[in-house]
Amino acid sequence: MMINRFLDYLRYERNTSPLTVQTYEESLRDFESYVTFRDKELSLSSVDADLIRDWMESLMDKGNSASTINKKLSALRSFYRFALKRQLVKADPAHAVTGPKKSKPLPQFLREGEMERLLDGIEWDDSFNNVRARTIILIFYEAGLRRSELVSLNDTDLDYEAAQLKVTGKRNKQRIVPFGAELAEALKHYQAVRTEMFGKTNGALFLGDKGERITVAQVYKLVNHYLSLVTSLKKRSPHVLRHTFATAMLNNGAGLESIKNLLGHASVSTTEIYTHTTFEQLKRIYKEAHPRA
């Protein structure tokens, strides 16, 4: 049988792990059963691409995820590539078949009330660590920066007179992000406390505990700790604050194109994920508020 020859090839010529061989066999046997069910006159050497697509559709109907179906399709592609090279089939029916797209998880974000509790409800003392932590959280929330962008900020990137921040993003693309009076005051206060702590610095805006430029790992640890105080979200990374910034902007009337430019997205299609986020929030509010929902 063709399947057995392919499995032997994986075992003895490719030295594939037993678990992978088992996974491939399960996918191939499942497809073979489907082919026989559809038409007893058909065989693995006579199927076409449409039948493979029908099989994938049947898998979807059974509740299989896109990821699972793509793994099964990958096994089928490997099988038919092998069969074509060994001249066991005249054509490869799986070659032109594309798998289902994986659905992207919606970005997680904090609600405005949670951000208010974080920034205003916690007692922040005037120590360097607390001032730095609150300023970092505030700049993520008010400017929507990526973690790497925050770490790379220098004092010279701040323009208090114009109330704007020069941000160096992916592929060294620079953008200008405006900021408000609250963030300006927080940044000035942080710089004053930093000077008291370390004196003259090397130009980096945010410093670690020993006076060196803060690292991405230190920023993650800091944000994760403080977000855990106000939210039950499993994900509590700096990127959650970037999502929070974008969602807050959209909920308060900002256009997608404006948000795209502020976030430094290359395409507005990337920014559109936040419209799905706000709609999901709207559905949740509707179900909680409407008596017949």
DOMAR-417496 format. One record per residue (C-alpha): residue in one letter; x, z, y. Coordinates in pm, whole numbers, padded with zeros to 5 digits, always signed. Layout:
BEGIN
AXZY/...
***
This chain:
BEGIN
M+00000+00000+00000/M+00112-00076+00354/I+00068+00280+00475/N+00280+00421+00194/R+00560+00173+00267/F+00554+00273+00632/L+00564+00645+00550/D+00859+00592+00314/Y+01033+00402+00593/L+00983+00701+00825/R+01106+00949+00564/Y+01406+00772+00418/E+01524+00523+00679/R+01432+00698+01003/N+01473+01057+00875/T+01156+01152+01057/S+01052+01517+01033/P+00792+01602+00766/L+00548+01726+01030/T+00565+01398+01222/V+00521+01198+00902/Q+00215+01407+00820/T+00070+01351+01167/Y+00124+00974+01138/E-00033+00967+00794/E-00344+01152+00910/S-00393+00906+01196/L-00341+00602+00975/R-00567+00729+00696/D-00835+00800+00953/F-00810+00446+01086/E-00813+00302+00733/S-01131+00495+00654/Y-01292+00363+00971/V-01199+00003+00881/T-01351+00041+00532/F-01663+00202+00678/R-01712-00085+00920/D-01664-00362+00664/K-01551-00329+00303/E-01417-00683+00318/L-01171-00588+00591/S-00820-00457+00534/L-00542-00324+00756/S-00385-00669+00755/S-00699-00841+00887/V-00822-00611+01167/D-00818-00721+01530/A-00775-00544+01863/D-01151-00510+01916/L-01184-00307+01598/I-00906-00075+01713/R-01088-00027+02042/D-01409+00050+01853/W-01221+00310+01650/M-01091+00472+01968/E-01441+00477+02111/S-01567+00650+01796/L-01295+00910+01838/M-01412+00971+02195/D-01770+01011+02076/K-01649+01283+01837/G-01503+01476+02130/N-01135+01392+02089/S-00930+01426+02407/A-00750+01133+02568/S-00419+01292+02469/T-00521+01311+02100/I-00645+00952+02096/N-00325+00826+02259/K-00119+01001+01991/K-00324+00836+01717/L-00289+00499+01890/S+00088+00552+01913/A+00101+00602+01536/L-00099+00282+01485/R+00133+00086+01715/S+00439+00205+01523/F+00272+00114+01195/Y+00188-00242+01304/R+00532-00300+01457/F+00679-00206+01119/A+00430-00426+00932/L+00500-00726+01157/K+00877-00697+01109/R+00828-00676+00732/Q+00592-00977+00747/L+00310-00767+00600/V+00080-00891+00878/K+00072-01215+01073/A+00002-01052+01409/D+00013-00707+01569/P-00347-00617+01668/A-00243-00291+01837/H+00009-00448+02075/A-00235-00525+02358/V-00456-00217+02317/T-00426+00045+02591/G-00522+00406+02540/P-00763+00609+02754/K-00627+00755+03075/K-00565+01127+03074/S-00783+01310+03323/K-00579+01490+03585/P-00655+01859+03622/L-00805+01947+03958/P-00561+02129+04187/Q-00606+02505+04204/F-00638+02671+04543/L-00722+03002+04708/R-01044+03046+04903/E-01025+03120+05273/G-01134+03480+05215/E-00849+03532+04969/M-00598+03396+05219/E-00736+03627+05488/R-00695+03927+05256/L-00342+03818+05175/L-00228+03764+05533/D-00432+04030+05713/G-00552+04278+05449/I-00213+04380+05313/E-00001+04630+05506/W+00313+04436+05593/D+00594+04654+05725/D+00873+04530+05952/S+01142+04509+05684/F+01328+04183+05638/N+01178+04122+05292/N+00820+04172+05410/V+00858+03970+05729/R+01023+03688+05535/A+00755+03694+05263/R+00463+03680+05507/T+00627+03403+05711/I+00692+03193+05400/I+00333+03232+05280/L+00202+03149+05627/I+00415+02835+05662/F+00302+02711+05319/Y-00060+02771+05418/E-00039+02629+05772/A+00196+02336+05710/G+00132+02239+05345/L+00500+02211+05253/R+00647+02157+04909/R+00873+02436+04782/S+01187+02218+04807/E+01091+02121+05163/L+01067+02484+05269/V+01401+02573+05110/S+01577+02288+05293/L+01445+02384+05639/N+01703+02459+05907/D+01662+02637+06240/T+01714+02301+06413/D+01402+02165+06241/L+01186+02397+06453/D+01064+02274+06791/Y+00874+02558+06956/E+00815+02368+07279/A+00640+02083+07099/A+00498+02322+06835/Q+00613+02101+06551/L+00830+02110+06241/K+01060+01837+06108/V+01022+01823+05731/T+01247+01634+05489/G+01040+01534+05186/K+01083+01326+04874/R+01348+01051+04887/N+01469+01207+05217/K+01164+01079+05403/Q+01106+01282+05717/R+00775+01370+05875/I+00660+01582+06167/V+00410+01861+06101/P+00245+02050+06389/F+00192+02426+06377/G-00019+02678+06566/A+00048+02984+06777/E+00023+03230+06486/L+00293+03056+06284/A+00512+03015+06592/E+00494+03390+06658/A+00565+03469+06291/L+00868+03238+06283/K+01017+03383+06602/H+00969+03735+06471/Y+01125+03642+06138/Q+01429+03488+06309/A+01475+03804+06519/V+01459+04030+06212/R+01692+03793+06024/T+01948+03812+06306/E+01937+04193+06297/M+01992+04179+05922/F+02264+03912+05894/G+02380+03820+06244/K+02476+03456+06293/T+02367+03235+06001/N+02478+02902+05854/G+02176+02720+05996/A+01934+02770+05706/L+01595+02893+05821/F+01504+03107+05522/L+01772+03326+05368/G+01797+03510+05039/D+01875+03881+05006/K+02250+03826+05042/G+02235+03601+05348/E+02263+03268+05167/R+02002+02990+05182/I+01702+03100+04978/T+01657+02925+04641/V+01349+02759+04494/A+01343+03025+04221/Q+01341+03306+04477/V+01058+03139+04669/Y+00854+03099+04351/K+00901+03464+04253/L+00804+03583+04600/V+00488+03372+04624/N+00384+03446+04267/H+00401+03821+04335/Y+00192+03816+04651/L-00069+03572+04522/S-00123+03800+04222/L-00246+04067+04465/V-00546+03862+04580/T-00633+03606+04312/S-00698+03587+03939/L-00573+03227+03917/K-00335+03175+03626/K-00123+02944+03837/R+00024+03124+04138/S+00300+02891+04252/P+00390+02774+04605/H+00215+02447+04519/V-00115+02639+04501/L-00068+02719+04871/R-00003+02350+04942/H-00332+02272+04765/T-00496+02552+04963/F-00376+02397+05289/A-00513+02052+05197/T-00847+02187+05074/A-00893+02402+05385/M-00818+02102+05608/L-01070+01884+05424/N-01339+02153+05422/N-01301+02195+05797/G-01341+01829+05889/A-00995+01668+05865/G-00985+01308+05744/L-00804+01197+05431/E-00558+00980+05622/S-00457+01273+05844/I-00414+01504+05545/K-00211+01233+05368/N+00031+01216+05660/L+00063+01593+05689/L+00134+01630+05315/G+00377+01339+05308/H+00188+01147+05040/A+00286+00783+04995/S-00072+00675+04928/V-00413+00809+05024/S-00517+00776+04658/T-00298+01080+04586/T-00478+01276+04857/E-00823+01182+04723/I-00789+01443+04446/Y-00890+01701+04708/T-01229+01535+04755/H-01299+01611+04388/T-01183+01968+04442/T-01420+02028+04731/F-01707+01867+04541/E-01645+02099+04248/Q-01650+02389+04492/L-01976+02257+04637/K-02132+02240+04290/R-02024+02597+04218/I-02173+02723+04546/Y-02494+02531+04473/K-02530+02688+04129/E-02467+03034+04270/A-02703+02996+04566/H-02999+02784+04454/P-03274+02976+04271/R-03357+02685+04040/A-03004+02553+03983/
***
